[in-house]
Amino acid sequence: MSPDDSSSCTLIVTGKRLLLLTVGFFVLGSLQPAQAQNEAACRRVVSATFGIDRAGNAPCRTLGAAVEDSLSTQVEAVSQASGRAVVRERLTPRDFQIPQGQVGNDAGTPAQGESAPSIQSVALAGGNIAAAGTEEGTRTLATAALNPASLFGSPDGDPQPDDSRTKDSLTVALSTLGDVTFIAPIEDVDPEEPLDYLGVRARLNVTSLTQGAPSFRKVENQWVKTLRASGEFLNRIIPVLRQTNNVPACTKALLRSPESGIQEASAACGADLNPLSLTPKDFAELRALTEEALAEADEEYFGLDLRLDLGDPTLGVADSARGTRLYTGVAWGHRYGEATSARTTIRLNGGVRFIDLDVMDEAVFAAEGGFDLAFSKIVEKQRLQGSAGLSFSAGNVGEAFERAAETNYLRGQLSVNVPLAQNFGLSINFTTPIIGDVGTTLSVKTNWHLLLPGSN
């Protein structure tokens, strides 16, 4: 290479360096005013929005930290509200309906199936048709049970701000409160009497205050905790909040999502929130939580058992049994075992019965009660159940009226309840005396009940 060529290359390299230095000088010169403007804007925003007057030498960094802190608080609130929204979109009152066994309360009639009948009410309405084989032939009874609080007390308006008062949770709570049962014979037992028999039963379950709605809220709260613990919910929601053009509007919509729904929140955030929908694994976990909460709500009952009988509750099996009977008692039951396995139930009841027969000169009282042990498993929202127990009655009735008054006895009872569909079942019951002058009865009942709102 000649000296002239070497000089030319040196000039070219030097010229490129000068060009780069010149461009860099002008770029840096133009960036300094823009950076200063951004810092000034950050200082104003951090002061106006967060009340931070001393932002230091890096106000944009201070603003970023304040936004992160605020975002963390929002995410905490959003995770709870939107987690509940997911639960309420996936679960309905039917998912929290206490399973039924024998429907209605026909205690004190030939169709009675259990020694210590449960006082757990029907959710809406139900009933049974019973055919009872007695020593005097077959007797048939119809039973209809209504839950007045659930039928007429459920709200029709919009949910209240407090999630404990939402329409769904209140519907669930009222479904376990109590019911009224009416019993009447299907055939005409005594053509000479205008009224053969009419029975009225009322059940009030005091533990409904700890059932229904609390189980609904427990699933909501536990589901939120599950999502937060796994980090899945935060991973889903934080990108939405960071990418939206309007963080306040997006956050407000997410907080309202339990009432307004996920779609409205999607529109406000400018993002598809379908990732908040449950995956198959999520849905399985949510169902497991629901089963556990329902089992806990169904673990125990305690309350009042009131019975009124007009006419002849034996339906002609006992002579001179017409009259008026009034029973006031309490009942308690407790279940043991896991939600997904067979459960053992201990049931007790006891009370006093007022007896005023047409053929007696004065009314008498009798102490009555029962105990039974039941083994059950939930199938199709009903109990596949078998039970065995003892019941008794003791009163100051003369020997001549013991059979008519149905007192002074100890008897054993066996019962089997088999679900046939989600709201229909069959039960077979056998009763025989151990002590006392009462008859042996074999009854077969078809049970049905209405389901709470929801999908199968």
RODO-2510 file (C-alpha; in nm, 4 decimals, decimal comma):
residues 456
     n   res          X          Y          Z
     1     m     0,0000     0,0000     0,0000
     2     s     0,1392     0,3425    -0,0994
     3     p     0,1719     0,6317     0,1497
     4     d    -0,1055     0,8130    -0,0351
     5     d    -0,3462     0,5161     0,0084
     6     s    -0,2607     0,4949     0,3791
     7     s    -0,3368     0,8609     0,4273
     8     s    -0,6715     0,8211     0,2489
     9     c    -0,7788     0,5352     0,4829
    10     t    -0,6798     0,7343     0,7895
    11     l    -0,8876     1,0279     0,6738
    12     i    -1,1883     0,8029     0,6072
    13     v    -1,1730     0,6415     0,9554
    14     t    -1,1213     0,9789     1,1213
    15     g    -1,4172     1,1190     0,9277
    16     k    -1,6460     0,8350     1,0437
    17     r    -1,5470     0,8862     1,4058
    18     l    -1,6119     1,2593     1,3761
    19     l    -1,9524     1,1839     1,2211
    20     l    -2,0471     0,9433     1,5033
    21     l    -1,9319     1,1883     1,7684
    22     t    -2,1305     1,4642     1,6040
    23     v    -2,4480     1,2514     1,5842
    24     g    -2,4038     1,1409     1,9451
    25     f    -2,3602     1,5003     2,0586
    26     f    -2,6805     1,6107     1,8913
    27     v    -2,8760     1,3016     2,0183
    28     l    -2,7657     1,3587     2,3758
    29     g    -2,8430     1,7225     2,3411
    30     s    -3,1935     1,6502     2,2210
    31     l    -3,2597     1,3837     2,4937
    32     q    -3,1708     1,6026     2,7871
    33     p    -3,4709     1,8379     2,7501
    34     a    -3,7142     1,5389     2,6953
    35     q    -3,5834     1,3552     3,0029
    36     a    -3,6144     1,6707     3,2074
    37     q    -3,9754     1,7093     3,0911
    38     n    -4,0620     1,3470     3,1892
    39     e    -3,9063     1,3920     3,5323
    40     a    -4,1055     1,7102     3,5823
    41     a    -4,4254     1,5346     3,4747
    42     c    -4,3512     1,2436     3,7103
    43     r    -4,2994     1,4881     3,9951
    44     r    -4,6413     1,6463     3,9319
    45     v    -4,8220     1,3107     3,9026
    46     v    -4,6646     1,1578     4,2108
    47     s    -4,7582     1,4676     4,4114
    48     a    -5,1155     1,4987     4,2811
    49     t    -5,2013     1,1278     4,2871
    50     f    -5,0135     0,9930     4,5871
    51     g    -4,9459     1,3087     4,7923
    52     i    -4,5701     1,2584     4,7803
    53     d    -4,4172     1,6082     4,7750
    54     r    -4,0562     1,5019     4,8121
    55     a    -3,9797     1,2817     4,5162
    56     g    -3,6026     1,3322     4,5330
    57     n    -3,3797     1,3424     4,2298
    58     a    -3,5606     1,0586     4,0514
    59     p    -3,9332     1,1388     4,0618
    60     c    -4,0165     0,8865     3,7862
    61     r    -3,8596     0,6088     3,9942
    62     t    -4,0588     0,7299     4,2958
    63     l    -4,3784     0,7296     4,0875
    64     g    -4,3062     0,3781     3,9672
    65     a    -4,2628     0,2552     4,3243
    66     a    -4,5877     0,4234     4,4329
    67     v    -4,7777     0,2671     4,1434
    68     e    -4,6382    -0,0776     4,2347
    69     d    -4,7479    -0,0354     4,5974
    70     s    -5,0955     0,0740     4,4897
    71     l    -5,1158    -0,2081     4,2393
    72     s    -5,0349    -0,4639     4,5091
    73     t    -5,3226    -0,3331     4,7236
    74     q    -5,5567    -0,3424     4,4258
    75     v    -5,4544    -0,6943     4,3349
    76     e    -5,5273    -0,8100     4,6898
    77     a    -5,8805    -0,6687     4,6704
    78     v    -5,9312    -0,7759     4,3106
    79     s    -5,8181    -1,1309     4,3855
    80     q    -6,0893    -1,1678     4,6481
    81     a    -6,3701    -1,0051     4,4506
    82     s    -6,2912    -1,1765     4,1217
    83     g    -6,2262    -1,5078     4,2946
    84     r    -6,5792    -1,4904     4,4342
    85     a    -6,7064    -1,3981     4,0890
    86     v    -6,5579    -1,7187     3,9503
    87     v    -6,7235    -1,9210     4,2270
    88     r    -7,0644    -1,7614     4,1732
    89     e    -7,0502    -1,8103     3,7983
    90     r    -6,9698    -2,1788     3,8432
    91     l    -7,1774    -2,2696     4,1499
    92     t    -7,5507    -2,2353     4,2103
    93     p    -7,7776    -2,2821     4,5145
    94     r    -7,8387    -2,6402     4,4025
    95     d    -7,4730    -2,7225     4,4670
    96     f    -7,5311    -2,6345     4,8343
    97     q    -7,8661    -2,8098     4,8780
    98     i    -7,8731    -3,0404     5,1796
    99     p    -7,9349    -3,3958     5,0504
   100     q    -8,2781    -3,5442     5,1146
   101     g    -8,3742    -3,8795     5,2558
   102     q    -8,7330    -3,9664     5,3395
   103     v    -8,9276    -3,6506     5,2556
   104     g    -9,1714    -3,4904     5,4981
   105     n    -9,2456    -3,5851     5,8562
   106     d    -9,5027    -3,8644     5,8886
   107     a    -9,4060    -3,9635     6,2425
   108     g    -9,6977    -4,0989     6,4433
   109     t    -9,8670    -4,2644     6,1447
   110     p    -9,8459    -4,6183     6,0053
   111     a    -9,6083    -4,4826     5,7409
   112     q    -9,3441    -4,3679     5,9915
   113     g    -9,0133    -4,5018     5,8736
   114     e    -8,7559    -4,4058     6,1345
   115     s    -8,7367    -4,4211     6,5118
   116     a    -8,5971    -4,0665     6,5359
   117     p    -8,7086    -3,8829     6,2207
   118     s    -8,4845    -3,6004     6,1040
   119     i    -8,6050    -3,2413     6,1290
   120     q    -8,3988    -3,1299     5,8281
   121     s    -8,6438    -2,9559     5,6002
   122     v    -8,7155    -2,9865     5,2310
   123     a    -8,5440    -2,7120     5,0319
   124     l    -8,8597    -2,6011     4,8482
   125     a    -9,1315    -2,8652     4,8460
   126     g    -9,1667    -3,2411     4,8427
   127     g    -9,3766    -3,5305     4,9533
   128     n    -9,4424    -3,9010     4,9411
   129     i    -9,7044    -4,1633     4,8800
   130     a    -9,6950    -4,4455     5,1345
   131     a    -9,8580    -4,7871     5,1316
   132     a    -9,8533    -4,9362     5,4830
   133     g    -9,9341    -5,2991     5,5430
   134     t   -10,0982    -5,3373     5,8869
   135     e   -10,2788    -5,6112     6,0774
   136     e   -10,6059    -5,4673     5,9476
   137     g   -10,4974    -5,4455     5,5845
   138     t   -10,3198    -5,1912     5,3662
   139     r   -10,3464    -4,8199     5,4387
   140     t   -10,2305    -4,5487     5,1968
   141     l   -10,1225    -4,2009     5,2946
   142     a   -10,0218    -3,8909     5,1006
   143     t    -9,7735    -3,6437     5,2463
   144     a    -9,6915    -3,2948     5,1174
   145     a    -9,4123    -3,0801     5,2663
   146     l    -9,3572    -2,7099     5,1966
   147     n    -9,0767    -2,4755     5,2996
   148     p    -9,2568    -2,1390     5,3345
   149     a    -8,9399    -1,9372     5,3961
   150     s    -8,7738    -2,0721     5,0834
   151     l    -9,0835    -2,0498     4,8630
   152     f    -9,1927    -1,7012     4,9652
   153     g    -8,8932    -1,5456     5,1369
   154     s    -8,6190    -1,5624     4,8707
   155     p    -8,5263    -1,2208     4,7299
   156     d    -8,6057    -1,1336     4,3705
   157     g    -8,4050    -0,8133     4,3446
   158     d    -8,0381    -0,7412     4,2840
   159     p    -7,7774    -0,8741     4,5277
   160     q    -7,6978    -0,6545     4,8248
   161     p    -7,3471    -0,5063     4,8643
   162     d    -7,2703    -0,7427     5,1527
   163     d    -7,1950    -1,0821     5,0005
   164     s    -7,3638    -1,2556     5,2965
   165     r    -7,6943    -1,1125     5,1709
   166     t    -7,6730    -1,2067     4,8054
   167     k    -7,9694    -1,3743     4,6476
   168     d    -7,7999    -1,7124     4,6112
   169     s    -7,6613    -1,7333     4,9647
   170     l    -7,9944    -1,6252     5,1168
   171     t    -8,1803    -1,8830     4,9067
   172     v    -7,9471    -2,1521     5,0394
   173     a    -7,9901    -2,0328     5,3990
   174     l    -8,3701    -2,0347     5,3830
   175     s    -8,3732    -2,3824     5,2284
   176     t    -8,2613    -2,5377     5,5591
   177     l    -8,4737    -2,3307     5,7976
   178     g    -8,7870    -2,5438     5,8332
   179     d    -9,0991    -2,6800     5,6688
   180     v    -9,4642    -2,7694     5,7216
   181     t    -9,5994    -3,1144     5,6342
   182     f    -9,9618    -3,2165     5,5695
   183     i   -10,0715    -3,5815     5,5907
   184     a   -10,4013    -3,7339     5,4818
   185     p   -10,5274    -4,0821     5,3856
   186     i   -10,5953    -4,1492     5,0199
   187     e   -10,8803    -4,3955     5,0699
   188     d   -11,1963    -4,3353     5,2746
   189     v   -11,1388    -4,5292     5,5978
   190     d   -11,4724    -4,4555     5,7702
   191     p   -11,7563    -4,3469     5,5361
   192     e   -11,9572    -4,2180     5,8326
   193     e   -11,6938    -3,9642     5,9358
   194     p   -11,6400    -3,6418     5,7355
   195     l   -11,2723    -3,6385     5,8348
   196     d   -11,0883    -3,9664     5,8734
   197     y   -10,7563    -3,8141     5,9611
   198     l   -10,5468    -3,5000     5,9067
   199     g   -10,1918    -3,4590     6,0309
   200     v    -9,9887    -3,1399     6,0372
   201     r    -9,6174    -3,1318     6,1154
   202     a    -9,3826    -2,8359     6,1601
   203     r    -9,0042    -2,8607     6,1772
   204     l    -8,7665    -2,5792     6,2676
   205     n    -8,3951    -2,6398     6,2257
   206     v    -8,2055    -2,4030     6,4569
   207     t    -7,8690    -2,5020     6,3073
   208     s    -7,9762    -2,3549     5,9715
   209     l    -7,7907    -2,0448     6,0948
   210     t    -7,4657    -2,2383     6,0537
   211     q    -7,5642    -2,4132     5,7324
   212     g    -7,6415    -2,2949     5,3809
   213     a    -7,5090    -1,9410     5,3386
   214     p    -7,2001    -1,9951     5,5611
   215     s    -7,1022    -2,2970     5,3505
   216     f    -7,1505    -2,0865     5,0368
   217     r    -6,9191    -1,8143     5,1676
   218     k    -6,6699    -2,0673     5,2994
   219     v    -6,6212    -2,2099     4,9512
   220     e    -6,5757    -1,8579     4,8120
   221     n    -6,3155    -1,7655     5,0724
   222     q    -6,1315    -2,0963     5,0527
   223     w    -6,1220    -2,0788     4,6738
   224     v    -5,9650    -1,7313     4,6873
   225     k    -5,7053    -1,8580     4,9359
   226     t    -5,6287    -2,1543     4,7089
   227     l    -5,5713    -1,9306     4,4081
   228     r    -5,3590    -1,6838     4,6050
   229     a    -5,1505    -1,9587     4,7647
   230     s    -5,0724    -2,1152     4,4275
   231     g    -4,9899    -1,7764     4,2721
   232     e    -5,2051    -1,8660     3,9733
   233     f    -5,4528    -1,5869     4,0271
   234     l    -5,1853    -1,3180     4,0556
   235     n    -5,0170    -1,4494     3,7423
   236     r    -5,3487    -1,4120     3,5596
   237     i    -5,4559    -1,0716     3,6828
   238     i    -5,1330    -0,8665     3,7102
   239     p    -5,0600    -0,8595     3,3330
   240     v    -5,4131    -0,7347     3,2725
   241     l    -5,3703    -0,4467     3,5175
   242     r    -5,0262    -0,3563     3,3820
   243     q    -5,1303    -0,3535     3,0179
   244     t    -5,4652    -0,1787     3,0423
   245     n    -5,4934     0,1808     2,9245
   246     n    -5,7130     0,2700     3,2212
   247     v    -5,6023     0,1067     3,5461
   248     p    -5,8664     0,2771     3,7686
   249     a    -6,1565     0,1790     3,5413
   250     c    -6,0247    -0,1762     3,4987
   251     t    -5,9782    -0,2217     3,8728
   252     k    -6,3234    -0,0828     3,9498
   253     a    -6,4817    -0,3195     3,6970
   254     l    -6,2955    -0,6176     3,8425
   255     l    -6,4096    -0,5250     4,1926
   256     r    -6,7677    -0,5179     4,0648
   257     s    -6,7344    -0,8458     3,8767
   258     p    -6,9186    -1,0574     4,1390
   259     e    -7,2341    -0,8606     4,0527
   260     s    -7,1734    -0,7428     3,6947
   261     g    -6,9831    -1,0411     3,5605
   262     i    -6,6480    -1,1071     3,3959
   263     q    -6,7570    -0,9819     3,0524
   264     e    -6,8067    -0,6239     3,1738
   265     a    -6,4656    -0,6311     3,3383
   266     s    -6,3124    -0,7578     3,0121
   267     a    -6,4559    -0,4596     2,8256
   268     a    -6,3315    -0,2080     3,0849
   269     c    -5,9814    -0,3573     3,0947
   270     g    -5,9548    -0,3955     2,7184
   271     a    -5,8447    -0,7544     2,7627
   272     d    -5,9991    -1,0990     2,7409
   273     l    -6,0384    -1,2223     3,0976
   274     n    -6,1281    -1,5761     2,9954
   275     p    -5,8077    -1,6958     3,1614
   276     l    -5,9969    -1,6299     3,4848
   277     s    -6,2286    -1,9156     3,3876
   278     l    -6,1613    -2,2457     3,5595
   279     t    -5,9386    -2,5069     3,4067
   280     p    -6,0462    -2,8723     3,4488
   281     k    -5,8038    -2,9017     3,7403
   282     d    -5,9406    -2,5827     3,8976
   283     f    -6,2962    -2,7054     3,8553
   284     a    -6,2138    -3,0386     4,0220
   285     e    -6,0579    -2,8549     4,3183
   286     l    -6,3578    -2,6239     4,3449
   287     r    -6,5969    -2,9202     4,3433
   288     a    -6,3942    -3,0870     4,6157
   289     l    -6,4171    -2,7719     4,8271
   290     t    -6,7933    -2,7639     4,7684
   291     e    -6,8370    -3,1243     4,8809
   292     e    -6,6353    -3,0596     5,1963
   293     a    -6,8323    -2,7454     5,2820
   294     l    -7,1652    -2,9189     5,2185
   295     a    -7,0639    -3,2140     5,4342
   296     e    -6,9739    -2,9746     5,7153
   297     a    -7,3053    -2,7889     5,6803
   298     d    -7,4854    -3,1237     5,6845
   299     e    -7,2930    -3,2516     5,9845
   300     e    -7,5434    -3,1654     6,2562
   301     y    -7,9010    -3,0544     6,3131
   302     f    -8,0980    -2,9483     6,6179
   303     g    -8,4444    -2,7991     6,6455
   304     l    -8,8156    -2,8288     6,7117
   305     d    -9,0541    -3,1039     6,6050
   306     l    -9,4235    -3,0126     6,6344
   307     r    -9,7097    -3,2485     6,5418
   308     l   -10,0876    -3,2121     6,5360
   309     d   -10,3194    -3,5078     6,4654
   310     l   -10,6934    -3,4720     6,4109
   311     g   -10,9080    -3,7842     6,3732
   312     d   -10,7673    -4,1354     6,3731
   313     p   -10,3912    -4,1532     6,2942
   314     t   -10,4050    -4,5346     6,3060
   315     l   -10,6476    -4,5250     6,0077
   316     g   -10,8845    -4,7756     6,1664
   317     v   -10,6197    -5,0191     6,2876
   318     a   -10,7052    -4,9425     6,6528
   319     d   -11,0626    -4,9099     6,7798
   320     s   -11,1792    -4,5806     6,9344
   321     a   -10,8592    -4,4012     6,8296
   322     r   -11,0315    -4,0830     6,7095
   323     g   -10,9369    -3,7647     6,8911
   324     t   -10,6852    -3,4867     6,9068
   325     r   -10,3126    -3,5288     6,9659
   326     l   -10,0467    -3,2608     6,9982
   327     y    -9,6769    -3,3404     7,0239
   328     t    -9,4013    -3,0927     7,1145
   329     g    -9,0449    -3,2121     7,1049
   330     v    -8,6858    -3,1546     7,0032
   331     a    -8,4587    -3,3519     6,7735
   332     w    -8,0818    -3,3753     6,7335
   333     g    -7,8586    -3,5545     6,4897
   334     h    -7,4858    -3,5685     6,4191
   335     r    -7,3015    -3,7259     6,1274
   336     y    -6,9515    -3,8668     6,1363
   337     g    -6,7194    -3,9429     5,8459
   338     e    -6,5621    -3,7833     5,5400
   339     a    -6,7628    -3,6052     5,2730
   340     t    -6,6870    -3,8558     4,9975
   341     s    -6,7289    -4,1705     5,2062
   342     a    -7,0132    -4,3428     5,3865
   343     r    -7,1181    -4,1551     5,6981
   344     t    -7,2591    -4,2701     6,0305
   345     t    -7,5385    -4,0698     6,1907
   346     i    -7,6675    -4,0749     6,5469
   347     r    -8,0210    -3,9339     6,5860
   348     l    -8,2220    -3,8611     6,8993
   349     n    -8,5597    -3,7047     6,9635
   350     g    -8,7877    -3,6607     7,2602
   351     g    -9,0935    -3,4690     7,3716
   352     v    -9,4389    -3,4742     7,5277
   353     r    -9,7644    -3,5706     7,3573
   354     f   -10,1040    -3,4411     7,4611
   355     i   -10,3748    -3,7044     7,3952
   356     d   -10,7473    -3,6314     7,4031
   357     l   -10,9481    -3,9253     7,2651
   358     d   -11,3190    -3,8905     7,1977
   359     v   -11,3922    -4,1914     7,4214
   360     m   -11,1880    -4,0661     7,7175
   361     d   -11,3262    -3,8492     7,9960
   362     e   -11,0093    -3,6415     8,0255
   363     a   -10,6911    -3,5804     7,8335
   364     v   -10,3596    -3,7420     7,9238
   365     f    -9,9938    -3,6823     7,8533
   366     a    -9,7253    -3,9211     7,7328
   367     a    -9,3484    -3,8901     7,7146
   368     e    -9,2105    -4,0082     7,3810
   369     g    -8,8725    -4,0392     7,2179
   370     g    -8,6510    -4,2356     6,9869
   371     f    -8,2952    -4,3271     6,8989
   372     d    -8,1508    -4,4644     6,5797
   373     l    -7,8230    -4,5264     6,4058
   374     a    -7,8004    -4,4626     6,0323
   375     f    -7,5375    -4,5355     5,7663
   376     s    -7,5583    -4,3241     5,4537
   377     k    -7,3839    -4,2119     5,1363
   378     i    -7,4868    -3,9234     4,9106
   379     v    -7,6099    -4,0348     4,5679
   380     e    -7,7855    -3,7992     4,3243
   381     k    -7,8470    -3,5325     4,5903
   382     q    -8,0190    -3,7927     4,8090
   383     r    -7,9183    -4,0304     5,0827
   384     l    -7,8612    -4,3960     5,0156
   385     q    -7,9282    -4,4884     5,3740
   386     g    -8,0057    -4,7711     5,6098
   387     s    -8,1056    -4,7198     5,9727
   388     a    -8,2092    -4,9147     6,2795
   389     g    -8,3451    -4,7852     6,6074
   390     l    -8,5832    -4,7928     6,8987
   391     s    -8,8750    -4,5674     6,9942
   392     f    -9,0842    -4,5535     7,3079
   393     s    -9,3916    -4,3948     7,4635
   394     a    -9,4930    -4,3854     7,8290
   395     g    -9,8108    -4,2222     7,9623
   396     n   -10,0761    -4,2392     8,2322
   397     v   -10,3320    -4,4058     8,0066
   398     g   -10,5446    -4,6882     8,1288
   399     e   -10,4747    -5,0309     7,9882
   400     a   -10,8019    -5,0258     7,7958
   401     f   -10,6891    -4,7229     7,5944
   402     e   -10,3216    -4,8038     7,5408
   403     r   -10,3698    -4,9303     7,1859
   404     a   -10,6043    -4,6496     7,0849
   405     a   -10,3740    -4,3847     7,2344
   406     e   -10,0637    -4,5624     7,0999
   407     t    -9,8656    -4,5328     7,4194
   408     n    -9,6799    -4,7471     7,6770
   409     y    -9,4673    -4,9330     7,4258
   410     l    -9,1121    -4,9980     7,3074
   411     r    -9,0705    -5,0876     6,9450
   412     g    -8,7920    -5,1515     6,6968
   413     q    -8,7701    -5,0066     6,3482
   414     l    -8,5638    -5,0756     6,0357
   415     s    -8,5520    -4,8482     5,7328
   416     v    -8,3821    -4,8359     5,3919
   417     n    -8,3865    -4,5364     5,1566
   418     v    -8,2758    -4,5840     4,7939
   419     p    -8,2352    -4,2902     4,5481
   420     l    -8,3793    -4,3568     4,2039
   421     a    -8,3137    -4,0140     4,0475
   422     q    -8,1823    -3,6744     4,1561
   423     n    -8,5140    -3,5797     4,3189
   424     f    -8,6921    -3,9137     4,3498
   425     g    -8,6408    -4,2131     4,5775
   426     l    -8,7929    -4,5204     4,7381
   427     s    -8,7938    -4,6214     5,1049
   428     i    -8,8945    -4,9437     5,2788
   429     n    -8,9702    -4,9411     5,6520
   430     f    -9,0468    -5,2117     5,9067
   431     t    -9,1820    -5,1552     6,2589
   432     t    -9,2526    -5,4193     6,5228
   433     p    -9,3336    -5,3991     6,8963
   434     i    -9,0912    -5,5217     7,1600
   435     i    -9,3130    -5,4220     7,4533
   436     g    -9,6700    -5,2979     7,4412
   437     d    -9,9894    -5,3344     7,2435
   438     v    -9,8986    -5,1804     6,9081
   439     g    -9,9114    -5,3479     6,5705
   440     t    -9,6443    -5,4559     6,3210
   441     t    -9,6215    -5,2445     6,0063
   442     l    -9,4399    -5,2752     5,6748
   443     s    -9,4530    -4,9630     5,4576
   444     v    -9,3217    -4,8654     5,1149
   445     k    -9,2885    -4,4993     5,0233
   446     t    -9,2033    -4,3077     4,7081
   447     n    -9,0310    -3,9793     4,7958
   448     w    -8,9883    -3,6723     4,5751
   449     h    -8,8649    -3,3174     4,6259
   450     l    -8,7966    -3,0030     4,4238
   451     l    -8,4425    -2,8876     4,3649
   452     l    -8,3057    -2,5395     4,4257
   453     p    -8,2216    -2,3224     4,1218
   454     g    -7,9224    -2,4432     3,9267
   455     s    -7,8082    -2,6854     3,6618
   456     n    -7,7497    -3,0542     3,6724
***
